[in-house]
Amino acid sequence: MTTDLTVPVSGVSRQAGELEVAVSVPAPADIGVPLIGIPEGEPIELDFRLSALDEGVLVQGPISATAVGQCSRCLRELTLPMHEQIAELVFYPERQDELIAEGDEEAEDLPVVVDDAVDLEPLIRDALVLSMPLSPLCRPDCPGLCPECGERWDDLPDDHKHEFLDPRFSALDALAEQLMAEEAKAEDEAGEPRA
């Protein structure tokens, strides 16, 4: 399967040589994790060098993009500049077959040169997604949301709190009121305050 990020490497395959790929490409769909990702169509900057080796084509160089998401604590929108490095060997099909024949269980999942072309999309996707935080934060000390009202702690006054009466203590509250009423009645009857 080829994508828009497929680069022909017939000029470097199976012989000493290099190919420079320095382009800005639109992000494919679904590059991200649940709370943050690269929006589809947003630019991804690539500056790769593809080098021919005996086993395949070495793809190396930086990737730059901007991820967009929300803070996992306060749900505030955030952007995260991403700068990652790729250094990945894309194997020739016959080398992959040799590795499978040797019993390498992971060889079937290796990236492979197909029709003298390298598909960069899976390499870009892996590099970016694996470096994205699963719980992104707008800042390291983000206090999050008040668990009672759901407002951001940053937007609330310092003395913000909620008082909740525990229904299990309602009988004690009623008893305390009854004792206070009896004490007040006794003081009235005696005409003087009790100690």
N, C-alpha and C positions, 0 to 999 in steps of 0.2 A: 504494500500500500504506500502510495506517495502522497505527500502533502505539499503545501505552498512553500515549505521550508526544506525541500529536497534540493541538494546541491550535486550537480554532476562532478564526478571525480575521475573521469577517464584520463585526464591529463596527468594525474598523480598516481593512479592505481598501479600497483605492481612494478613500479619503477621509482627511483629516487626522484623526489620532486615535492614541491609545496604549492599550496593554493591559499591565497588570502581571501577571506570573506569578511568585509566590513560593511554592514548594512543595518538599516532600521527596518524591522518587519512588524506587521500588526500581530498582536497577541492572538493565538488561537483560543477557542473556547475552553473553559474549565481548567484554567491554570490557577489552582488555589486550594485552600482548605476551608472548612465551614465559615470561619469568621474573617478571612482575608484572602485576597487573590488579585491577579492581574486582570482588569476588565478586558473583555474581548475587544480586539481592534486597537487597543492602546499600544504605543510603540515599545518594542523591545530592541535595544541596541546590541548588536553583535560585532565582535572584532576577533574572528577566529582565524587560526592557521591550521590547515589540513595538510598533514605530512604522511607520505607513503612509507610504510614499514613492511617487514616481511609478513606479518600476520594480518595486517589490515591498514586502515587509515586512522591516524591519531588526530583527533579534533581537540584543539586547546585554545583557550583565550577567555576574555571576560564577557559577561552578559550584564546589561544594566536595564532595569525596568522599575516601575513604580507600582507597588501593591496598594490596594484600597480596601478598607474593611472597617471594623468597629472594635473598640476596646472591649475586652472580655469582662472587665469589672464595671465600667460605667456606661457602656454602649455608645460612647461618643465616636463619631466618624474619625478615622485616622488614615494617614497615608504613610507608607513605609518605602523609602528608596532602597532598592536592592541592587547590590553589586556582587556578583558571584563569578567564580572561575570554573571553567570546564576543562577537564583533561580526561578524555574518554577515547578508548580504542574501539573503533568500529571494525569488526572482523570480516575478512573475506569469507564467502560461504564455504569454500573447501576447508578452511582452517576451523570453522565452526563444526563441520562434519567430523574432522579429525578429533576434536575435543570430545564430541559426543561418543565417538567410537572408543575413545580412551576411558569412557565412564564418567566424564565430568557432568554431573547432574544439573549444573547451572548453565551449561553451554547453550541450551535451547533458548534461554532468555537473553542471550547476549545480543547487542546491536550488530547488524550485518549490512555490508554493502550489497545493495540490490540493483541490478542492471547498471552497474558502474555509477551509482549515485548513493549519497548518504542523506538519510532523512534526519535533519537536525531537531525536529520537533520533540521527539521523546527525550533527547539529551537536554534540551532547554527546559522542558517540563520538569524532568527529574531534578535538575540543578536548582530551579526556582522553588518548586513545591517543597522539596526536602529542607530548604533553608527558611521556610516561612514558619513563624511561631504559631503553635496550635492555640495558644492563649495570648493574643497580642494585647499590648497595653499602650494607652495614650502617653503614659509616663510611668517609670518604675514604681513610684509611690502613690499611684492612683488609689484613692480610698474607696471607690466604687459607689454603690447605691445603698441608701438606707433600707434595711431589710423590711421595715414596717410600711413606709409610704412609697418606696420605689424612686424617690428623688435622688439626684446626684448629691453626694456629701459636699462636693465643691460648691454647690448652689445653695446649701442650707446654712443657717447661722451656727456659730460654734456651740451654742447652748441647746441645739435641737435634740429633742428626746420625745419619746412616747410613753405615756403611763397606761398600764394595763392592770386592771384588777383581776386577780385570779379568782374565778368563781368558787374554787375550793375553800377560800377564806371568807366567803360571804356569811357563813354561820358565825364565825368569830367576830366579824364586823358587827353583826346584829347583837351578839352578846356584849361587845364593848359598848355599844350604844345603850343597851339596857342597863348595864352597870353604871354608866355615867348618869343616866336618868334617875336611877335609884339613889345615887350619891347626892345629886342635886336636890332631890326630894327630901332626903334626910337632913341636908344642910338647912333647907327652908324650915323644916319642923323644929330643928334645934335652935334656930335663930342665930347661929354662929357657924362659921366655916369649920369643917373637920380637918384635922391634920393629916 
